[in-house]
Amino acid sequence: MEMNNFQGIGVTIPNSIMKRFALAITLVIFTIACHTYRELPKSSESGDWKSIEVPKTPQELNGDAEAGLNYLIYGDYIGSGIPYEMAKKRFGKNQDAVLKRTGENAHIQYNANVFKAANGVEVMNGNCFACHASELNGEIIIGLGNSFSDYTKSMNSFVKTLYFGVNLKYKKDSPEWQAYEDFGNYSRAMAPYIQLNQQGANPAFRLAEACMMHRDPMDLTWREEPNYKIADYPVATDVPPLWNVKKKNGLYYNGGGRGDFTKLLFQASVLGIPDSSAARQAINNFKDVYAWLRSLEPPKYPGNIDQKLAAEGKIIFEEHCSKCHGTYNENWTYPNKVIALDIIKTDPMYAYYANNSGISYWYNNSWFALSEPRSWFDMTQGYIAPPLDGIWATAPYLHNGSVPTLEDLLNSPQRPIYWQRSGNSHDYNYNKVGWKYDIKDKPGGKWTFDTTLPAYSNAGHYFGDKLTKEERTAVIEYLKSL
């Protein structure tokens, strides 16, 4: 087994664990497969809850898009991290061939930043593109949700070892320790809650829950005693593309993130910022980040599109699908409609979980909601019908990533119960539009999705079943063009 030694501290760690941690620390963003629905919080019945349109709220529209991208790839929005003199032996030998950054960031992968902590010490921590950039056909697409994350291994031992190693190398009153302390505390608090039972899923909600659980709601400082409890079973989701943010009035799959988007987008920073004072400084830069998001466009479909068939598909789509997903042309429309659970019929557990999580009460009584500009959680009992720009690139589908292709999405009887992809980004099916996969007769095996697990059912969104095979083919051809 390949091993790595942190220089000067005598801590030896397997390479495989280091690679997993390199992804884990870059979240904006795990427990036992045999848990059941009975062990999760129950939601109220949704039968009397109707679909709603999420209302628009004022947003900061005076940002600088170029400055926003620059802040994402060089910025200090995580606040603290691993002292870089300690981390660069392992992480500083790469080449950033994606973002082509300069300085120390030229020598680390695109999904992490080297920056100065508040006290001037250079540290390394993750950036947004660990979750919001992904490889497709051998190319990293910025803004595409990462469906190749693997959080099925526990990070507990590594996080504790790292904490011990930093403590061993630096004294508690040293600038290096002070630059690491907040991240050290929150990473240890987060690690027990983000181990998943499904490869490809992302535990961003769980990460935020675990970090805010130990933050004072008013000044965001570390609090040893937890503010609330977290359910044992880890509910996770697929990662939506960033280019759709500009159309949304509410973030998250249930449309529950309302109000000022700069604060909502900033939430990944709870992994390492020290307090609300640092948060206020970072929020100013997130005006620019939001401007960059509004400028982001989806990638174009790389193959040939049958324009005649796509035109037929557009007519069918606008008749059957546009009331929820909007229209797509220069004068596009998007209704921001949350569809009730008893109508959409997709796996309800994420919606139930969000409604019952202690983070909602905490957030709505915190600095985020009580200071201007306000943001708040208004959790719903449904799922928002997302914009479909660039949908050809965003497989797998549904909020939990349980359906591998658009063809399967629009023809529910053929959705596989267990499906395995290779994990190679070149294995994309441009006819069915989604990942190439093998149907398995039982769970298990790398990159095998198990739709029988709680929170990962492939049920629901049966609207395509009403179409003929020819109509579905035409709609898929049209969707390639979006």
N, C-alpha and C positions, 0 to 999 in steps of 0.2 A: 504494500500500500504506500502511495506517495504521501509524504508528510511535509509540513511546513513548520519552521521555527520562527516565532516572533523574535526579532533581533534583540538580544540583550535581556530578555526576561525569562528564558528557559521554558517557554510554553510550546509544546509540540502538538500540532493539530492536523488531522488528515486533510489532504487536498479536497476530497469530496465534500467534507463539511464546510471548508472555506468557500467553495463555490456556492453552496446553498446559502451560506450567510451573506455572500456578496449580493445575492438576489433579495434576501430577507430584509437587509438594511435599506433597500431602495424602495420599499413600499410607500405608497400613500396609503398603504396596504397591507387549531388545525385538528374529532378526536378519535373515537372508536366507531367502527362501521356498524356495530350492532345496536347503537342507540335507536330508539323509536320515537315517533311523534308524541307518545305519552309523556316523554321526559322533557318536552319543550313547553314554553308558555303557550297558553291557548288564547286565540283571538276571539272576539265576539263574532257572532254569525254575520256573514256578509250579504245575506239574502235581501236585506232592506237597504244595503249600501249601494248607491247608484254610481255609474260612471260620471266623472266630472272633467271639466276642462280647467287646467291649472292656470290661474290668472297671472298676467304679466306684472312684474314689479320693477321699479326704476333700477337701472344698472349704471355703473361707472363706464362711460363711453369715451373718455378723453385720454385713454392710454396710448402708449407707443408700442406697436407690435414687435418691432425689432428689439427694443429694450426688453420686452417681455420674454422673448426667446433667450436673449442673453442672460437674463436673470435665472431662467430655468436651468441653463447648462453651466453657469458659473456661480450662481447665487448661494447665499447663506441661509435659505429659508428653513432648513432643518435645525439650524442654530448651534448644534454641537455635534461631536462625532469622535471617531478614533484619531488620536494624535497621528498626523501624517508621517512623522519621522519613524513611527512604529509600524504603520500600515503599508508604507510604500515598498518594503521588501517583497510583500506578497502581491499588492495591487498596482504598484507603480511600474510594472514591467510590460504593460500592454501598450497598444497604440490605438488612439481614438480615430478609427477610420470612418466612423459614421458622422460625427459632428465636426471633426477636424479642428478641435480646439487648440489653444495655445497654452504656454506655461506648463505648470504641473498637470493640468487637466489633459494635456496632449498625451500623457502616459498612462491614463487609466481608461477603462471602458466607458462608453457613452452613458451608462446608466448610473453613474456616481459622480459626485463633485468633490474637488478639493477646494476649500475656502477657509477664510480666517474666522475663527470664533470671535465672540465679542471682546475677549481679552487679547486678541492678536495672534493666538496660536493656530497654526495651520492644522486643520482636521480633515478627515474624509468621511463622507456619508453619502447616502443614496440621493438620487433625484427622481423626478416624476416619470422618467422614461424607462424605469425598470418594469413598470406596469403598463405604461401608455406608449410603448413602442414595441414592435414585434417583427419577426422575420417572416417574409412571405416570398416564396420562389427565390430564396437566397439573398434577398434584399431587406434591410431594416427599414420599416415604414414608420416614421415618426407620427404619433397620434393613433396608431392602430393598437387596440387592446392586446396585451400579451397573453396568449392562450397556451404558452409553453412553460408557465411557472409550475414548480413542483414543491408544494408545501406539505408533502406527506411524511417527511422526517422531522422529528422533534429538534428544535433549536435550543432547548433548555440547557443542555450540557455545554454547548459551545458558547452561549451568551454568558453563562456563569464563568467559564474558563477565561473568556476575554476580560470580563470584569476583574477577575483575580489577577490576570496578567498585567493589566494597566495599573492596578493597585500595587503590584509588586515592583513595577518599573518606576512609578512616579509617586512621590509623597503626596498626601492629601492636601497640603497647602501649596503644591506646585501649580503653575499655570496650565500645564498639560492635563493634570487631573481635573482641574476646574473646567477646562474646555471639553472634557469627556463626560463629566459627572451626570448631566441631565440625560444624555443619550444612554449612558450606562444604566441609570435608574429605569428609564422607560422601556428600554429593550428587554431588561429582565422582567418587567411587569407584563410586557406584551408576549414574550416567547411562549408561555404555557397555553395561550389561547389561540394560536394561529396554525396549529398542526391540523391538516385536513385529511380526509379519507378519499379524496378524488384529485388526481393529477389534472392540471390545467385550470383549476378553479382558483379564485383569488380571495383572500380573507381581509380585504381592506376595511370592511365594516367592523370586523372583529378587532383589527389593529387599533382603529380609532376608539372603540369601546374600551380596550385594555388601557390605552394611554390616558384617556379622559377620566377613567375610573380613579386615577391617582392625581388629578389636577384640581386645585381649588377653582371653583366655578367663576369667581370674580377676578382673581389676579393670575390664574393659570399656573401658579407655582406648584411644586411637588408636594403631595400630601400622602403620608405613609399609609394612613387608614383609607381603605377604598370607599368611594362615594356610593357604590351600588354593587350588586352581584352580576356576574355574567353567567349565562346558561352554559352547561357543560358541552352541549353539542355545537360544533362549529359550522355555522351556515355561511356559505361563500357563494360567489357569483362569477359570471363571465365579466370581462372588462370591456365596457363600451368604448367606441372610438371618440377621440377628443374633438374631431371636426364637427360633431353634432351639437356641441355645447351652445353654439351661437343661436340655435333654433329653440332652445329649451327655456321654459319658464320655471321649471323645477328640476333639480338634479336628483340623481339616484333612480333606480328602477321603479320605485313606487312614487316618483315625483315629489318626495317628501322634503327635499332641500329647497327652501324658499328664501326670498329676500336677496340680500347682497351676495352676489356670486364670488366677489373677491375673498370674503371670509369662508365661504363654503369650499372654494378651491384650495384655500390655504390649510385645510385640515390636516394634510399629511405632516405639516410642521409640528404637530403635537408630539411627534416622536422625539423631538430634541430641543425645542425652544425653551428658554428658561422661564418666561413669564409674559404677562400681557403687554408690558412695555416693548419687549422684543417683537411681540405679535403685531403691535401697531406699526412698527417700522416695516415689517415684512408686508403687511397689508397694502401699504402704499405702492410697493412694487407689483402686487398682484393686479392692480389696475392695468399695468402693461401686459401681464400674463393673459388677462382676459381679452385684451386687444389682439394679442397673438392668436388666441384660440378662435376669435371671430374671423381672422384672416386665413385660417387653416382650411385647406380644401382636401377632399378625399382623392385617393389615387384613381387614375383612369383604368378601366378594364383593359388588360393587355392583349386580348385576343380580338378576333373579328366578331362583329355583331351583325346578325341578319336584320337589317333595318326594317324590312317589310314586316317580319314577324314581330319585331319589337314594337312597331306602330300598332299592330293588332293587340299586343300585350298591354300597351298603354291604355287603350280603350277599356279593356277588361279590368285593369288595375284601378282606373279612376271610377269605374262603376262599383267595384266591390271592396276596394281597400283604402281609397283616399280619405274617407270620412274619419279614419283613425290615424293613418300614416301621412296624410297630406298629399300635395301635388308637387311636381318637379319640373320647373321650367324657369324662365327669367322672373316670372311673377309667382314664385312658389308660395304655397300655403302650408302651415303646420298647426294642427289644432291643439297640441299639448294635452291630449286626452288620456286620462287614467281610466282603464277599463276594469270594472269590478271583477273580483275573483270568480264569482259564479257565472260570469259571462266569458272571460278569457280562459278559465279552467286550467291554467298552467300551475305548476307546483306552488302552493300557497305559502310554503314555510318561510321564505325570505320576508314576505309581507307580514306574516304573523310575528316573526322575530323582531322586525323593525318596530312594530307597534308596541311590543312588550319590553323592549330593551330599556334599561335604566339610562342609557345615553340620551334618549329623547327628552326626558324631564331635566336631566343635567344641562343639556345644551340650551334649552329654552329658558333656563334660569341662570345662564352664564354670561360672561363677557361678550360672547358671540351675539347673543340675542338682546342684551340689555344696553349695549353701546351702539352709537351710530357709526356707519350705516348698519342696520340690523340684518341679521340672518337668523333663520329659525327652522325647526323641523315640524312639518305638518304631515305626519305619516298617514298613509291611506291604506285601504283594504283592496288594493288592486295593483296593476302594473301599467305604466305609461307605454303607449304604443310609440316606439321610437321613430325618429326620422330614419329614412332608409338610404341616405346618401352614402355611396361607397359600400353598400351592403354586400357586394360580390366578394369583398376582401375580409369580411368580419366573421367568418365561420369560426367556431360553431355558433348555433343560434339558440334563441330563447334566453331569458335572463340568467339561467344557470348553465348555459353552454351544453345542453343535453342532446341537441340535434345537429348532426355533422354537416348537412347540406341543405340548400334551399329546396331542392326537390323533395327531400324528406320532410321539410317543414310544411310544404304545401300538399303533401300526401301522407297523412299521419299513419295509415295502416302499414306503411313500409319503414317506419322509424325503427331502428334496431334497439333492442334492449341492452345488449352489451356490444360496443363497437370499439375497435382498436385502430388507431392511426400509428404511423411509423415514428412521428416526432421529427420528421424531415420536412422542412418548409417547402421543398420542391414537390411534395406529393399532394398536389392540389388538383381537384377534379373540376375543370372549367366547363363541363357540360352540366353536371348536377349542381355545380357552384358550391364548393365547400371542400372539406378534407376527404381524400381517399381513405377508405377504411375497410377493415375486414369484420364481418359479423362473427361474434363469438357466442358459444353456447353456455358460457359461464363467466363469472367475473375473474379478475386477476390478470396480471401481465402488464408490462409497462405501457402507458398511454392507453389503457383500456378504460373506457367510460362506463360506469355502472349506473343505469337509470333506475335501479330498484332501491338505491340508497335514499333515505330521507333528504329532502331538499333538492334532489337531482332528477326527479321524474321528467320524462319527455312528453307528458300528457299536455293537452290543451292546444289553443290556437288551431282549431279545427276548420277554420274558414275556407282554407284551400281545398278541403275535401269536397266542397260543393261544385267545384269546377271540373270540367272534363280534362282528360289527359292533354288534349291539344291546347286547351285554354291555359293550363298550368305551364306548359312549355312556352307559350307566348309570353306569359307574365314573367317567367324567369329570364327570357331574352330581354325584355324591357328593363328588368331590375339590373341587368349587367350594365346598362347605360347610365345609371344614376350616379 
